[in-house]
Amino acid sequence: MLYTPGRIVDGRLPGVELGLRLWEGAYEGKQALWLRWCDESGALIPTGAERAIHEAERANREAERATREAERAERLAAKLRELGVDPNQL
């Protein structure tokens, strides 16, 4: 089987739904103009470090939500106890 070079159309590689585009920003502490992978719509594909930051932010938001929900549940349980109802018996 012979290798057939793929065509690049507007910086995109049809068939693999990926492309390359210029991006100006900081990468590993260096501000410059970089060549970055993008999806077929031109949106940048996050680097591993960017994915880790987004995941940490998502995990923090979820932890905060869980804390608020636990506090809410405890307030409701306290109200039930004030009314003479054992929340563990419900």
C-alpha distances in whole Angstrom, upper triangle without the diagonal:
4,7,9,13,15,18,21,24,28,26,24,21,21,19,19,23,24,25,27,31,34,36,39,41,42,39,40,43,42,43,40,38,35,31,31,28,29,28,28,31,32,34,33,31,34,34,34,38,39,37,40,43,42,42,45,47,46,47,50,51,51,53,55,55,56,59,60,60,61,64,65,65,67,70,69,70,73,74,74,76,79,79,80,77,74,71,70,71,70
4,6,10,12,16,19,22,25,24,22,19,19,18,19,22,23,23,25,28,31,34,37,39,40,37,38,42,40,41,38,35,32,29,29,26,28,27,26,30,30,32,32,30,33,33,34,37,38,37,39,42,42,42,45,47,46,47,50,51,51,53,56,55,56,59,60,60,62,65,65,65,68,70,70,71,74,75,75,77,80,80,81,78,76,72,71,73,71
4,6,9,13,15,19,22,20,19,16,16,15,16,19,19,20,21,25,27,30,34,35,36,34,35,38,37,37,34,32,29,25,25,23,24,24,23,27,27,29,28,27,30,29,31,34,34,34,36,39,38,39,42,43,43,44,47,48,48,50,53,52,53,56,58,57,59,62,62,63,65,67,67,69,71,72,73,75,77,78,78,75,73,70,69,71,69
4,6,9,13,16,19,18,17,13,14,13,14,17,18,18,20,23,26,29,32,34,35,33,35,38,36,36,33,30,28,24,24,22,23,22,21,25,25,27,27,26,29,29,31,34,34,33,36,39,38,39,42,43,42,44,47,47,47,50,52,52,53,56,57,57,59,62,62,62,65,67,67,68,71,72,72,74,77,77,78,75,73,70,69,71,69
4,7,9,13,16,15,14,11,12,12,13,16,15,15,16,19,22,25,29,31,32,30,32,35,33,33,30,27,24,20,21,19,20,20,19,22,22,24,24,23,26,26,28,31,31,31,34,36,36,37,40,41,40,42,45,45,46,48,50,50,51,54,55,55,57,60,60,61,64,65,65,67,69,71,71,73,75,76,77,74,72,68,68,70,68
4,7,10,13,12,10,7,8,9,10,12,12,12,14,17,20,23,27,29,30,29,31,34,32,31,29,25,23,19,19,16,17,17,15,19,18,21,21,21,24,25,27,30,29,29,32,34,33,34,37,38,38,40,43,43,43,46,48,47,49,52,52,53,55,57,57,58,61,62,63,64,67,68,68,70,72,73,74,71,70,66,65,67,65
4,6,10,10,8,7,7,10,11,12,12,11,13,15,19,22,25,28,30,28,31,33,32,31,28,24,22,18,18,16,16,16,14,17,17,20,20,21,24,25,28,30,29,29,33,34,33,35,38,38,38,40,43,43,43,46,48,47,49,52,53,53,55,57,57,58,61,63,63,64,67,68,68,71,73,73,74,72,70,66,66,68,66
4,6,6,5,5,7,10,11,11,10,8,10,12,15,18,22,24,26,25,28,30,28,27,24,21,18,15,15,13,13,13,12,14,14,17,17,18,21,22,25,28,26,27,30,31,30,32,35,35,35,38,40,40,41,44,45,45,47,49,50,51,53,55,55,56,59,60,61,62,65,65,66,69,70,71,72,70,68,64,64,67,64
4,5,5,6,7,11,12,11,11,9,10,12,15,18,21,24,27,26,29,31,29,28,25,21,19,16,16,14,13,13,11,12,12,16,17,18,22,23,26,29,27,27,31,32,30,32,36,35,35,38,40,40,41,44,45,44,46,49,49,50,52,54,54,56,58,59,60,62,64,65,65,68,69,70,72,69,68,64,64,66,64
4,5,8,10,14,14,12,11,8,9,9,12,15,18,21,24,24,27,29,27,25,22,18,17,14,14,13,12,12,10,11,10,14,15,17,20,22,25,27,25,26,30,30,29,31,34,34,34,37,38,38,39,42,43,43,45,47,48,48,51,53,53,54,57,58,58,60,62,63,64,67,68,69,70,68,67,63,63,65,63
4,7,10,13,12,11,9,5,5,6,10,13,16,19,22,21,24,26,24,22,19,16,14,11,11,10,9,10,10,11,9,12,13,14,17,19,22,24,22,23,27,27,26,29,31,31,31,34,36,36,37,40,41,41,43,46,46,47,49,51,51,53,55,56,57,59,61,62,63,65,67,67,69,66,65,61,62,64,62
4,6,9,9,7,6,4,6,8,12,15,18,21,23,22,25,27,26,24,22,18,16,13,12,9,8,8,7,9,8,11,12,13,17,18,21,24,22,22,26,27,26,27,30,30,30,33,35,35,36,39,40,40,42,44,45,45,48,50,50,51,54,55,55,57,59,60,61,63,65,66,67,64,63,59,59,62,59
4,6,6,6,6,5,8,11,15,18,21,23,25,24,26,29,28,27,24,21,18,14,13,11,10,10,8,11,11,14,14,14,18,19,22,24,23,23,27,28,27,28,31,32,31,34,36,36,37,40,41,41,43,45,46,46,49,51,51,52,55,56,56,58,60,61,62,64,66,67,68,65,64,60,60,62,60
4,6,6,7,8,12,14,18,20,24,26,28,27,30,32,31,30,28,24,22,18,16,14,12,10,8,11,12,15,16,16,20,22,24,27,25,25,28,30,28,29,33,33,32,35,37,37,37,40,42,41,43,46,46,46,49,51,51,52,55,56,56,58,60,61,62,64,66,66,68,65,63,60,59,61,59
4,6,8,10,14,17,21,23,27,28,30,28,31,34,33,32,30,27,24,20,18,15,14,12,10,13,15,17,18,17,20,22,24,27,26,25,28,30,28,29,33,33,32,34,37,37,37,40,42,41,42,45,46,46,48,50,50,51,54,55,55,57,60,60,61,63,65,65,67,63,62,58,58,60,57
4,5,9,12,15,19,21,24,26,27,25,27,30,30,29,27,24,21,18,15,12,11,9,9,12,13,15,15,14,17,18,20,23,22,21,25,27,25,26,29,30,29,31,34,34,34,37,39,38,39,42,43,43,45,48,48,49,51,53,53,54,57,58,58,61,63,63,64,61,60,56,55,57,55
4,7,11,13,17,19,22,24,25,24,26,29,28,28,26,23,20,17,14,11,9,6,5,9,10,11,12,12,15,17,19,22,21,20,23,25,23,24,28,28,27,29,32,31,32,35,36,36,37,40,41,41,43,46,46,46,49,51,51,52,55,56,56,59,60,61,62,59,58,54,54,56,54
4,7,10,14,15,19,20,22,20,23,26,25,24,22,19,16,13,10,7,6,5,5,9,8,10,10,9,13,14,17,20,18,18,21,23,21,23,26,26,26,28,31,31,31,34,36,35,37,40,41,41,43,45,46,47,49,51,51,53,55,56,57,59,61,61,63,60,58,55,54,57,54
4,7,10,12,16,18,20,19,22,24,23,22,19,16,14,10,8,6,5,6,6,9,7,9,9,10,13,15,18,20,18,19,22,23,22,24,27,27,27,30,32,32,33,36,37,37,39,41,42,43,45,47,47,48,51,52,53,54,57,58,59,61,62,63,65,62,61,57,57,59,57
4,7,9,13,15,17,16,19,21,20,18,16,13,10,6,5,5,6,8,10,11,8,10,9,10,13,13,17,19,17,18,22,22,22,24,27,27,27,30,32,32,33,36,37,37,39,42,42,43,45,47,48,49,52,53,54,55,57,58,59,62,63,64,66,63,62,58,58,60,58
4,6,10,13,15,15,18,20,18,16,14,10,8,6,5,7,7,10,11,11,8,9,8,11,13,14,18,19,17,19,22,22,22,24,27,26,27,30,31,31,33,36,36,37,39,41,42,43,45,47,47,49,51,52,53,55,57,58,59,61,63,64,65,63,62,58,58,61,59
4,7,10,13,13,16,18,15,13,10,7,6,5,6,9,10,13,15,14,10,11,10,12,14,14,18,19,17,19,22,22,22,25,27,26,28,30,31,32,34,36,37,37,40,41,42,43,46,47,48,50,52,52,54,56,57,58,60,62,63,64,66,64,63,59,59,62,60
4,6,9,10,14,15,13,10,8,6,5,6,6,10,10,14,16,15,11,11,9,11,12,13,16,16,14,17,20,19,19,22,24,23,25,28,28,29,31,33,33,34,37,38,39,41,43,44,45,47,49,49,51,53,54,55,57,59,60,61,63,61,60,56,57,59,57
4,7,9,13,13,10,7,6,4,6,9,10,13,14,17,19,18,15,14,12,14,14,14,17,16,15,18,20,19,20,23,24,23,25,28,28,29,31,33,33,35,37,38,39,41,43,44,45,47,49,49,51,53,54,55,57,59,60,62,63,61,60,57,57,60,58
4,7,10,9,8,5,6,7,7,11,11,14,15,18,21,20,16,15,12,14,13,13,16,14,13,16,18,16,17,21,21,21,23,25,25,26,29,30,31,32,35,36,36,38,40,41,42,44,46,47,48,50,51,53,55,56,57,59,61,59,58,54,55,58,56
4,7,6,5,4,6,9,9,12,12,15,17,20,23,22,19,17,14,15,13,12,14,12,11,15,16,14,16,19,20,19,22,24,24,25,28,29,29,31,34,34,35,38,39,40,41,44,45,46,48,49,50,52,54,55,56,58,60,58,57,53,53,57,55
4,5,5,6,8,10,8,11,11,13,16,19,22,22,19,17,13,14,11,9,11,9,10,13,14,14,16,18,19,19,22,23,24,25,28,29,30,32,33,34,36,38,39,40,42,44,45,46,48,49,51,52,54,55,57,59,60,58,56,53,53,56,55
4,6,9,10,13,12,14,14,16,19,22,25,25,22,20,17,16,13,11,11,9,11,14,14,14,16,18,18,19,22,23,24,26,28,28,29,32,33,34,36,38,39,40,42,43,44,46,48,49,50,52,54,55,56,58,60,58,56,52,52,56,54
4,7,10,13,13,16,16,19,21,24,28,27,24,22,19,19,16,14,14,12,13,16,16,15,18,20,20,20,23,25,24,26,29,29,30,32,34,34,36,38,39,40,42,44,45,46,48,50,51,52,54,55,57,59,60,58,57,53,53,57,56
4,6,10,10,14,14,18,20,24,27,27,23,21,18,19,17,15,16,14,15,18,19,18,20,23,23,23,26,27,27,29,32,32,33,35,37,38,39,41,43,43,45,47,48,49,51,53,54,55,57,59,60,62,63,61,60,57,57,60,59
4,7,9,13,14,17,19,23,25,25,21,20,17,18,17,15,18,16,15,19,20,18,20,23,23,23,26,28,28,29,32,33,33,35,38,38,39,41,43,44,45,47,49,49,51,53,54,56,58,59,60,62,64,62,60,57,57,61,59
4,6,10,12,16,18,21,24,23,19,19,16,18,17,16,18,17,17,20,22,21,22,25,26,26,28,30,30,31,34,35,36,38,40,41,42,44,45,46,48,50,51,52,54,56,57,58,60,61,63,64,66,64,63,59,60,63,61
4,7,9,13,15,19,21,20,16,16,14,16,16,15,18,18,17,20,22,21,22,26,27,26,28,31,31,32,35,36,37,38,40,42,42,44,46,47,48,50,52,53,54,56,58,59,61,62,63,65,67,65,63,60,60,63,61
4,6,10,12,16,18,18,15,15,12,13,13,12,16,16,15,18,20,20,21,23,25,25,27,29,30,31,33,35,36,37,39,40,41,43,45,46,47,49,51,52,53,55,57,58,59,61,62,64,66,63,62,58,58,61,60
4,7,10,13,15,16,13,13,10,11,13,12,15,16,16,18,20,21,21,24,26,26,27,30,31,32,33,35,36,37,39,41,42,43,45,47,48,50,51,53,54,56,57,59,60,62,63,65,66,64,62,59,59,61,60
4,6,10,13,14,10,10,7,8,9,9,13,14,13,15,17,18,18,20,23,23,24,26,28,28,30,32,33,34,36,38,39,40,42,44,45,46,48,49,51,52,54,55,57,58,60,61,63,60,59,55,55,58,56
4,7,10,11,9,9,6,6,8,9,12,14,13,14,17,18,18,20,22,23,23,26,28,28,29,32,33,33,35,37,38,39,41,43,44,45,47,49,50,51,53,54,56,57,59,60,62,59,58,54,54,56,54
4,7,8,5,5,4,5,9,11,14,16,14,14,18,19,17,19,22,22,22,25,27,27,28,31,32,32,34,36,37,38,40,42,42,44,46,47,48,50,52,53,54,56,58,59,60,58,56,52,53,55,53
4,5,5,5,6,7,10,13,16,18,16,15,19,20,18,20,23,23,22,25,27,27,28,31,32,32,34,36,37,37,40,42,42,43,45,47,47,49,51,52,53,55,57,58,59,56,55,51,51,53,51
4,5,7,10,10,14,17,19,22,19,19,23,23,21,23,26,26,25,28,30,30,30,34,35,34,36,39,39,39,42,44,44,45,48,49,49,51,54,54,55,57,59,59,61,58,57,53,53,56,53
4,6,9,11,14,17,20,22,19,19,23,23,21,23,26,25,24,28,29,28,29,33,33,33,35,38,38,38,41,43,42,44,47,47,48,50,52,52,53,56,57,58,60,57,56,52,53,55,52
4,6,9,12,15,18,20,17,18,21,21,20,22,25,24,24,27,29,28,29,32,33,33,35,38,38,39,41,43,43,44,47,48,48,51,53,53,54,57,58,59,61,58,57,53,54,56,53
4,6,9,12,16,17,14,14,18,18,16,18,21,20,20,23,25,24,26,29,29,29,32,34,34,35,38,39,39,41,43,44,45,47,49,50,51,53,55,55,57,55,53,50,50,53,50
4,6,9,12,13,11,12,15,15,14,17,19,19,19,22,24,23,25,28,29,29,31,33,34,35,37,39,39,41,43,44,45,47,49,50,51,53,55,56,57,55,54,50,50,53,50
4,7,9,11,9,9,13,14,13,14,17,18,18,20,22,22,24,26,27,28,30,32,33,34,36,38,38,40,42,43,44,46,48,49,50,52,54,55,56,53,52,48,48,51,49
4,7,8,5,6,9,10,9,11,14,14,15,17,19,20,21,23,25,25,27,29,30,31,33,35,36,37,39,41,42,43,45,47,48,50,51,53,54,51,50,46,46,49,47
4,5,5,6,9,10,11,12,14,15,16,18,20,21,22,24,26,27,28,30,32,33,34,36,37,39,41,42,43,45,47,48,49,51,53,54,55,53,51,47,47,50,49
4,5,5,6,9,10,10,12,14,15,16,18,20,21,22,24,26,27,28,30,31,33,34,36,37,39,41,42,43,45,46,48,49,51,52,53,51,49,45,45,48,46
4,5,5,6,9,10,11,12,14,15,17,18,20,21,23,24,26,27,29,30,31,33,35,36,37,39,41,42,43,45,47,48,50,51,52,50,48,45,44,48,46
4,5,5,6,9,10,11,12,14,15,17,18,20,21,23,24,26,27,29,30,32,33,35,36,38,39,41,42,44,45,47,48,50,51,49,47,44,44,47,45
4,5,5,6,9,10,10,12,14,15,16,18,20,21,22,24,26,27,28,30,31,33,34,36,37,39,40,42,43,45,47,48,49,47,45,41,41,44,42
4,5,5,6,9,10,10,12,14,15,16,18,20,21,22,24,26,27,28,30,31,33,35,36,37,39,41,42,43,45,47,48,45,43,40,39,43,41
4,5,5,6,9,10,11,12,14,15,17,18,20,21,23,24,26,27,29,30,32,33,35,36,38,39,41,42,44,45,47,44,43,39,39,42,41
4,5,5,6,9,10,11,12,14,15,17,18,20,21,23,24,26,27,29,30,32,33,35,36,38,39,41,42,44,45,43,41,38,38,41,39
4,5,5,6,9,10,10,12,14,15,16,18,20,21,22,24,26,27,28,30,31,33,34,36,37,39,41,42,43,41,39,35,35,38,37
4,5,5,6,9,10,10,12,14,15,16,18,20,21,22,24,26,27,29,30,31,33,35,36,37,39,41,42,40,38,34,34,37,36
4,5,5,6,9,10,11,12,14,15,17,18,20,21,23,24,26,27,29,30,32,33,35,36,38,39,41,39,37,34,34,37,36
4,5,5,6,9,10,11,12,14,15,16,18,20,21,22,24,26,27,29,30,32,33,35,36,38,39,37,35,32,32,35,33
4,5,5,6,9,10,10,12,14,15,16,18,20,21,22,24,26,27,28,30,31,33,35,36,37,35,33,30,30,33,31
4,5,5,6,9,10,10,12,14,15,17,18,20,21,23,24,26,27,29,30,32,33,35,36,34,32,29,29,33,31
4,5,5,6,9,10,11,12,14,15,16,18,20,21,23,24,26,27,29,30,32,33,35,33,31,28,29,32,30
4,5,5,6,9,10,10,12,14,15,16,18,20,21,22,24,26,27,28,30,32,33,31,29,25,26,29,27
4,5,5,6,9,10,10,12,14,15,16,18,20,21,22,24,26,27,29,30,31,29,28,24,24,28,27
4,5,5,6,9,10,11,12,14,15,17,18,20,21,23,24,26,27,29,30,29,27,24,25,28,27
4,5,5,6,9,10,11,12,14,15,17,18,20,21,23,24,26,27,29,27,25,22,23,26,24
4,5,5,6,9,10,10,12,14,15,16,18,20,21,22,24,26,27,25,23,20,20,23,22
4,5,5,6,9,10,11,12,14,15,16,19,20,21,23,25,26,24,22,19,20,23,22
4,5,5,6,9,10,11,12,14,15,17,19,20,21,23,25,23,22,19,20,23,22
4,5,5,6,9,10,11,12,14,15,17,18,20,21,23,20,19,16,17,20,18
4,5,5,6,9,10,10,12,14,15,16,18,20,21,19,17,14,15,18,17
4,5,5,6,9,10,11,12,14,15,17,19,20,19,17,15,16,19,19
4,5,5,6,9,10,11,12,14,15,17,19,17,16,13,16,18,17
4,5,5,6,9,10,11,12,14,15,17,14,13,10,12,15,13
4,5,5,6,9,10,10,12,14,15,14,12,10,12,15,14
4,5,5,6,9,10,11,13,14,13,13,11,14,17,16
4,5,5,6,9,10,11,13,11,11,9,12,14,13
4,5,5,6,9,10,11,9,8,6,9,11,11
4,5,5,6,9,10,9,9,8,11,14,14
4,5,5,6,9,9,10,9,13,14,14
4,5,5,6,5,7,6,10,11,10
4,5,5,5,6,7,10,11,12
4,5,7,9,11,14,15,15
4,6,9,10,14,14,13
4,7,9,12,11,12
4,6,9,8,8
4,5,6,7
4,5,5
4,6
4
